Amino acid sequence: MDGKNNQPCQIYAADIDSIKEAQVRIAPFIHRTPVLSSSTLDSLAGKQLFFKCECFQKGGAFKIRGASNAIFSLDDLEASKGVVTHSSGNHAAAVSLAAKLRKIPAYIVIPENAPKCKVENVKRYGGQVIWSEVTMQSREAVAKKVLEDTGAVLIHPFNDGRIISGQGTISLELLEQVPGIGAIIVPISGGGLISGISLAAKAINPSIRIIGAEPKGADDASQSKVAGRIVTLPETNTIADGLHYLCIGAISLAFKKSFLGFLRPVVRDLVDDIITVSDEEIIKAMRMCYEILKVVVEPSGAIGLAAVLSDQFKQTTAWQESNKVAIIVSGGNVDLAALWDSLGR
Amino acid sequence: MDGKNNQPCQIYAADIDSIKEAQVRIAPFIHRTPVLSSSTLDSLAGKQLFFKCECFQKGGAFKIRGASNAIFSLDDLEASKGVVTHSSGNHAAAVSLAAKLRKIPAYIVIPENAPKCKVENVKRYGGQVIWSEVTMQSREAVAKKVLEDTGAVLIHPFNDGRIISGQGTISLELLEQVPGIGAIIVPISGGGLISGISLAAKAINPSIRIIGAEPKGADDASQSKVAGRIVTLPETNTIADGLHYLCIGAISLAFKKSFLGFLRPVVRDLVDDIITVSDEEIIKAMRMCYEILKVVVEPSGAIGLAAVLSDQFKQTTAWQESNKVAIIVSGGNVDLAALWDSLGR
């Protein structure tokens, strides 16, 4: 793509063209996930809600979209040595699955405190588990060594245009499935999901509002948005701690990284508001997902509903302007025992 | 429809025409439910599985299809006095909801031991709760009195061609959504669901196999099919007892009624096999629905998967002939506390 008006050739790490290319590339490997609705939840929210259920995606989360786009974007020579990532979450399983589909090795660096079931997911999809210590330094050092030893390619969970393009395919599907969407509520993860969704949705219809949803106990994205600079929290405190391996803590920490480098502008420029919700609101929303929507979600999958039901949402332009509100249900990988503990609180 | 060959005008209580009419009639009031799939479950089953998720239906179960077809089939005079049913299950809520949509009263006779949450469902949809004693005699007597007092119309949960036609719309959707289905696995409820599904599916493609799924502890349908006559069990023993208000016990008991009168031939003639599964198999299948499919199901919603994973299924013609197997996930109305108890067993 050529630049114009002296702007750089590509303002963001991805654009509507790269997202449409991703849609074609990954179509054979992913599910076109359904959109669910509930008149009971509509009544509670005062809006028509549309739940884009990525919990039904392959691997139980949206991550396969970005991972398969990145891995099938590699040329044969690049791909031949395999791929590496370090993650204890849904990205690890997605990279393993996409590499299996491409028939190349996947080396997954996993911290030694990772929950067993996530490790099992990686193994089930054929990923080669390489243990590291718990610290980010150790994870990165081990990943670097694996890269050197194997000649494999690093697949970053979000700081990568191919990943963002893959996640952006959610918007293409959603806006086809439900015409007239006025706002999309997106859990703030590493920033890749909300970046891809924003870029695609606003290219199709610039008036669509994008709202990030973040836990109050780890609201660095919200604070950063208000301050106009990166705010680093001394610590985080959210349901993710209580639920062991669930993603909200990791999501909030990792988000800071999306303020670095080329990803920063997407969240800064295209995300209209960030709503923060308490753990109690997340748990209440999870229970509604189970009891009313009949969908198994992890806490980060329910946070969008929690945001829509919050008073904060009623202060946004999105609330004033939109009748049809989409909620991205990002994933459903949850340990039932941990879930029950959290619902019983 | 005119008879031919001296057969009665209508062999069964419903046919493909009445089912297609139902589809048009109920379209404004129901969800077109999605079909989910999972390569992990495909590997376990050795078949391509397609889950028709009626747990996402309005009211959390397929019952609204039949209830709305029956209630919107009434002429204005018939409808004006309202409708009556006796049920403590999903049919009660469905009749309440359909009556609310038609803007007529719904009188729901509920036994005094009915679980609170089911009663709440009825009330939430505006049904008028009328208590009876627990016995079927009392339920029927109270319903009869309500009929006399109000002049309302009885909406039977399954022994009614309009109900069967409504439930049959599932097949029309399913066979549009997934071409090439070779077999459909259906929980044996009162007989209305499997009758409607069989009539529609075999009218479209007579080679489609229909398999009923029934709990071992209440296998009167299976025994009756083998014996060629109605077998009445002295007692039933299934997960329904442990899970309080869940439907399997009621389903199995009620099935006997479908052997009476005009419904008998559908199950006798069009259901190819009935597979019985243990409570342990049902619980295992429920867990898979939660952990792999990410769908909240009640025991009767998971029984189809349990049947497909059973050794018995491998003995059927359906197994030999079919690559694509559909499973009807009939409902997702489950109390989370009771669920957790059963999964923890």
Interface residues (C-beta under 8 A of the other chain):
Chain A: H31 P34 L36 S37 S39 T40 C55 F56 K58 G60 R124 R287 Y290 E291 L293 K294 V295 V296 V297 G332 L336 W340 L343
Chain B: H31 P34 L36 S37 S39 T40 C55 F56 K58 G60 R124 R287 Y290 E291 L293 K294 V295 V296 V297 G332 L336 W340 L343
